[in-house]
Amino acid sequence: MIRINLLPAKKVLKIPPVISYGVIATVILAIALLVSSLYLMNKVSQMNAEMNAKEKKLEDLKKAIEDVKNYEKDNEEVRAKTRIIEQLKKNQVVPLRLLDEVSEKLPKGVWLTLMTDKNGAINIEGYAHTNYDLVDYVQKLKESQYLTDVMLVESRQTAIDSFSVYKFKLTFRMKV
């Protein structure tokens, strides 16, 4: 027996190869564009993160530079204050040493009435019982390691309450 199919044949849609190749190429191109877009977006975000980190580091370095400048300024102020304190200590010792030397060398027959300091030149006025006491005092001052240019400027015999005494003036300088 022979069979005959009278039903119409199903038509198979045939797509021309050019269109199928075009669709495949478009899909591949879309995938490639999507991948490259994701890659570039990732790269941009990494660069932005790196730039933000470097900006933060730059700000930190600016703060560190400012701290160093402030430290140097404070350090210079401390040095200046230290120099002033050292100068004050040095100047404090001079009057103390002066009074110590003048009073230590003072013999029993001599007393002082006035001591002045004018630009480093010290002037002393006083009285002595005898001229020997006065000469002894001047010699002791000359032997001092802290005093220089010791000079007896004036010595006069005078009377105080019917006692004969020698009024004197002398000058010298302090070694600093």
C-alpha positions in Angstrom: 0.0 0.0 0.0 0.9 3.3 -0.9 0.3 6.2 1.3 -0.1 9.6 0.2 0.0 12.6 2.5 -2.4 15.1 1.3 -1.8 17.5 4.0 0.0 20.6 3.0 3.7 20.5 3.9 4.9 22.6 6.7 7.0 25.4 5.6 10.3 25.7 7.4 11.4 29.2 7.7 14.8 29.5 6.4 16.8 32.5 7.6 19.3 33.7 5.2 22.9 33.2 6.5 23.7 36.9 6.2 21.0 37.7 8.8 22.0 34.9 11.2 25.7 36.0 11.0 24.6 39.6 11.5 22.6 38.7 14.6 25.5 36.6 16.0 27.9 39.4 15.4 25.6 41.9 17.1 25.2 39.7 20.2 29.0 39.2 20.4 29.5 42.9 19.9 27.0 43.7 22.6 28.6 41.3 25.0 32.1 42.7 24.2 30.8 46.3 24.8 29.2 45.2 28.0 32.4 43.6 29.3 34.6 46.5 28.2 32.1 48.9 29.8 32.2 47.0 33.1 36.0 46.8 32.9 36.3 50.6 32.3 33.8 51.4 35.0 35.8 49.3 37.4 39.1 51.0 36.3 37.5 54.4 36.8 36.3 53.5 40.3 39.7 52.2 41.2 41.3 55.4 40.0 38.8 57.5 41.9 39.5 55.5 45.1 43.3 55.9 44.5 42.8 59.7 43.9 40.8 60.0 47.1 43.4 58.2 49.0 46.2 60.4 47.6 44.2 63.5 48.4 43.7 62.3 51.9 47.4 61.6 52.2 48.1 65.1 50.8 45.9 66.7 53.4 47.7 64.6 56.1 51.0 65.8 54.8 49.9 69.4 54.8 48.8 69.0 58.4 52.2 67.4 59.2 54.0 70.3 57.5 51.9 72.8 59.5 52.8 70.9 62.7 56.5 71.0 61.8 56.2 74.8 61.1 54.4 75.2 64.5 57.0 73.1 66.2 59.9 75.1 64.7 58.2 78.3 65.7 57.6 77.0 69.3 61.1 75.7 69.4 62.6 79.1 68.4 60.4 80.7 71.1 61.7 78.3 73.7 65.3 78.9 72.6 64.7 82.7 72.9 63.2 82.3 76.3 66.1 80.0 77.3 68.6 82.6 76.2 66.8 85.3 78.2 66.8 83.1 81.3 70.5 82.3 80.9 71.2 86.0 80.5 69.1 86.8 83.6 71.0 84.1 85.5 74.3 85.5 84.3 73.2 89.1 85.3 72.0 87.8 88.6 75.3 86.4 89.5 77.3 89.6 88.8 75.7 91.8 91.6 75.9 88.9 94.0 79.6 88.4 93.2 80.2 92.1 93.4 78.7 92.5 96.8 80.5 89.3 98.0 83.9 90.6 96.8 83.5 94.1 98.1 82.3 93.0 101.5 84.7 90.0 101.9 87.7 92.2 101.3 86.5 94.9 103.6 88.9 95.3 106.7 87.7 96.3 110.1 88.7 100.0 109.9 86.8 100.7 106.7 83.1 101.2 106.1 81.2 102.0 102.9 78.6 104.7 102.5 77.7 104.5 98.8 78.1 102.1 95.9 76.9 102.9 92.4 77.1 101.2 89.0 77.2 103.2 85.8 77.5 101.1 82.7 79.7 98.6 84.4 81.9 101.1 86.2 81.4 100.7 90.0 82.0 103.7 92.2 82.4 103.3 96.0 82.5 106.0 98.6 83.3 105.4 102.2 85.4 106.1 105.3 88.6 104.5 106.8 90.1 105.0 110.2 93.6 105.1 108.9 95.2 105.5 105.5 96.8 102.0 106.0 93.3 100.4 106.3 92.3 102.2 103.1 95.5 101.1 101.2 95.0 97.5 102.5 91.4 97.5 101.2 92.4 98.8 97.8 95.2 96.2 97.6 92.8 93.4 98.4 90.4 94.6 95.7 93.2 94.6 93.2 94.0 91.0 94.0 90.5 89.9 93.4 90.0 87.7 90.3 86.6 89.3 89.6 87.5 92.9 89.7 89.7 95.0 87.3 90.9 98.5 86.9 90.8 99.2 90.7 91.7 102.8 91.2 91.7 105.0 94.3 90.2 108.3 92.9 90.2 110.4 96.1 91.3 110.1 99.7 90.9 113.1 102.1 91.3 113.4 105.8 88.1 114.7 107.4 86.5 114.8 110.8 83.3 113.1 111.9 82.2 114.0 115.5 85.8 115.0 116.5 87.3 111.8 115.0 89.8 112.0 112.3 88.9 109.7 109.4 89.8 109.4 105.7 87.0 109.8 103.2 87.7 108.0 100.0 86.3 107.3 96.5 87.4 104.4 94.3 86.3 102.9 91.0 86.7 99.5 89.4 85.0 97.2 86.9 83.6 93.7 87.2 84.9 90.8 85.1 81.9 89.1 83.5 
